[in-house]
Amino acid sequence: MSQQLSRRQQKDQPKPCVLVTGAGGALARQVIKRLWPGFDVVAVDFKRRGFSHPEIPTYHVEYSKRAFEDIFRKHKIDAIVHLGRMGLYEFDHRRRYAANVLGTQKLLELAKKYEVKQVIALSTYFVYGASPYNPALLTEDAPLKASELTMDLVDSVELENLATIYLWKYPELNVTILRPCNIVGPGVMNSISLLLGSKTAPVVMGFSPMMQFLHVEDMADAVSLALIKNKPGIYNVAPSDWVPYPSALESCGCKKINLPSMPSKLTKYLVKRMNLKAFPSYLLNYYKYPVILDGRAFADTFGFIPKHSVNEIFSYYKEQKQQFRELV
């Protein structure tokens, strides 16, 4: 990946300017690490001030504010890598909707207004919804049923719907939508990473859903490939293997907390009482039913092969717990 960017840098031509949102997050940091200095990078985050680089202009601003458009006036943005979204456990669904959906709408409007040539939007496998009737492998043309199952995932589906509209309505924007499986690894603060990194984690008795895990560095490679090769469309991003959720917890050194599966209202009540931000009640079905992605289209189109195995991923979380115990 770095060699591809170096060859681009060696050419006697102006470097493309890439706006990366969510710059304070672990994934965006890894993406920026791969892009710079082969590309001019502009970093933006509306949540954190955690990213800083002496040679990369960085802005802390909400997408709906006038100051966000000022960035497009100041920099000639050639491409946008939209990774900045409010996580499922952050705030309530109304605030997530405002940040993720209305914010993305503003971003896409500015992309059209300022003639941006390429947009990469990060979606999530949650949009498919967790159901006992899901096929063994979900391809990109499977229906997005998450919003039918819970209102708390409406923002995830609407964000992707917006990007899809721009994909077909404005082909000059070259929109690529990436639907990754569980992104995990150092610095990742999503719900599954928090569970794998905890001492204890809930398991619904009688259920052992298969799950896919993708290291954050591999996902950063996927984003970089999508930017460099520029082949618009909608793609699942996932490895070709999967692991039962309880087995993943055991491999990470987590002690399982068994929750009764019947009646379902009792299970949801217990989850709410536990008040775990890594295990919100509206994600309960994802820990009961498998949502397995068919990632072959992305792998074949972009030549993507994950470098990190699930054993490496689980070893990281287990070693983190061992190091913590040694410090204590």
C-alpha positions, 0 to 999 in steps of 0.5 A: 500500500505504501509503495503505491502511494510513494509511486504516486508521490514521485510523479511530477504532478500536484498531489490530490487533496483528501478530506478525512472525517472522523480523524480522531478515531483509530480507523481514520488515523490508520487511513491517514497514515497510509495516505500521507504524504502521497496525498495532501490530507485535511483532517476533520472531526466533530467529536474529538480533538485527539488528532494532530499533525504538524503538516496536516491541517486539522479542524474540529467542527460539526458538519452542519456548521458554516465553518465546515463549508469554509474548509471547502473554500480554503482547500481544493478537495479532490476526494472525501473519506467519510469515516466520521460517524457517531457510534451506536452507544454514543448518546441517544438515537435522535442525536446520532440521527442529527450527526450521522444523517443530517451531517452526511447530507450536508457533506454530500451537498458540499461534495456536489457543490465544490465538484469533489471527484470521489467520495468514500462512505463508511457504512456498517453490517448492522444495516442488514439487520439480525434475523433468524431468516438471514441467508448464510452469506449476505451479498450486497443486494440483500435488503437492509432490514435494520430499521424495521427491527429497531428505531435505534438503527435508523440513522445507520440505514438512512446514512447509507440510503443518502450515500446510495442516492448520490451514488446513482444520481451523481455519478461524477462523485464516484461514490463508494460505500463500504459495509464492513463487518466488526472492526476491531483492534488497537484503539477501536472503541466500538461496541464489540471491541469494548466487549472483547476487551472487557473482563466479562461479557454477556452471552444469550443462553442457547445462542452462538451466532457466527461473527466476522472480525476485521483488524483496524489496519486491514480495514484501513488498507481496504479504505486506501484501496478503494480510494486509489482504485476508484471503482464506485459501488457498494461493497461488503468488506469482510474476511472469508472466515467466521467464529462463534461469538462465545468462542471469540470471548473465550479466546480473548480471555473474557468471562461469559455472563449467561443471560436467559433467552426466554422470555425475550422481554426478560432478556431485554430488561436484564440488558437494560439493567446492566447498562453496558454501553458495549451491549445496548438492548437494541443490539441484542439480536446481533448476539443471537443471530448471525449476520455473515457478509460475503466479501468476495466482490470487494476482494475480487474488485480491489485485490483485498486480502486481510493480513491479520488472522482472528487468532492475532486479533484475539491474542491482542485482547488477551495480552492486553488483559494479562498486561493489565493484571501484571500492572495491578 
